Amino acid sequence: MIPPIPPTPPTQPGPSALKGVSAGQGQASAASPGGFATALGDAVTSLQSSQVAAQKSALGVAVGTTSLSAAMIASTTAELGTQLTVAIANAAVTSFNQVMAI
């Protein structure tokens, strides 16, 4: 008989998952020199860290140290971040193509 897996407290992304995101922050960073480049770099770094967190939580489910719901939340967060990044990149390419067509 397989012994039951002891319950573990769920690890869900909290307010720290949205670090660096606040109302009006985009306006302040866009006005500073290199603000857009810095914001873009921070967004890519945040995306990468959410993907790593999703991978770690999936491994935690396999080992039995993380709840399935926490792993699904981390995975969905990483997936949505990736989808948003792709949408922004596609919009940037479309805008560039429109400017070059002028």
C-alpha atoms as one frame of an Amber mdcrd trajectory, in Angstrom:
protein
   0.000   0.000   0.000   1.269   3.460  -0.888   1.437   5.856   2.074  -0.526
   9.094   1.654   1.352  12.230   0.708   1.300  14.743   3.560  -0.388  18.040
   2.696   1.835  21.014   2.077   0.866  24.660   2.191   0.192  25.974  -1.320
   2.771  28.304  -2.789   0.880  30.866  -4.797   2.342  33.940  -6.410   1.608
  36.876  -4.174   2.089  40.602  -4.495   5.803  40.053  -5.109   4.906  38.486
  -8.484   3.829  41.947  -9.593   6.968  43.680  -8.368   7.778  46.794 -10.285
   4.218  47.213 -11.530   2.314  50.135 -10.100  -0.019  52.835 -11.298   1.803
  55.592 -13.114   5.150  53.829 -13.142   5.164  53.452 -16.921   4.869  57.194
 -17.360   7.797  57.942 -15.083  10.101  55.344 -16.604   9.172  56.269 -20.188
  10.156  59.892 -19.577  13.604  59.014 -18.237  16.500  58.258 -20.605  16.542
  54.562 -21.427  13.216  54.147 -19.635  11.592  52.091 -22.362  14.628  49.862
 -22.785  14.824  49.358 -19.030  11.111  48.589 -18.780  11.363  46.126 -21.667
  14.380  44.422 -20.118  12.620  44.179 -16.763   9.548  42.676 -18.432  11.630
  40.010 -20.181  13.446  39.223 -16.925  10.103  38.935 -15.125   8.778  36.635
 -17.847  11.833  34.424 -17.576  11.544  34.218 -13.790   7.841  33.297 -14.025
   8.721  30.513 -16.481  11.413  29.219 -14.126   8.930  29.337 -11.225   6.434
  27.338 -13.299   9.078  24.720 -14.068  10.067  24.481 -10.411   6.471  24.142
  -9.277   5.846  21.404 -11.867   8.846  19.561 -10.491   7.488  20.155  -6.990
   4.212  18.485  -7.972   6.108  15.493  -9.333   8.092  15.175  -6.101   5.105
  15.940  -3.903   6.267  19.188  -2.313   3.965  21.565  -4.219   0.206  21.464
  -4.652  -1.221  20.962  -8.100  -3.246  24.153  -7.887  -0.140  26.230  -7.145
   1.648  24.638 -10.091  -1.297  25.363 -12.385  -1.373  28.999 -11.260   2.359
  29.369 -11.893   2.047  27.664 -15.272  -0.887  29.842 -16.328   0.936  32.984
 -15.198   3.950  32.049 -17.321   1.737  31.154 -20.278  -0.155  34.450 -20.151
   3.103  36.376 -19.849   4.447  34.604 -22.921   1.258  35.305 -24.873   1.410
  38.987 -23.930   5.065  39.214 -24.961   4.318  37.641 -28.341   1.356  39.998
 -28.874   3.502  43.038 -28.079   6.274  41.829 -30.379   3.757  41.260 -33.197
   2.312  44.745 -32.694   5.792  46.263 -32.781   6.617  44.462 -36.042   3.304
  45.544 -37.569   3.916  49.149 -36.537   7.435  49.039 -37.966   6.135  47.638
 -41.250   3.486  50.370 -41.457   6.076  53.093 -40.860   8.374  51.617 -43.506
   5.489  51.498 -46.015   4.988  55.271 -45.773
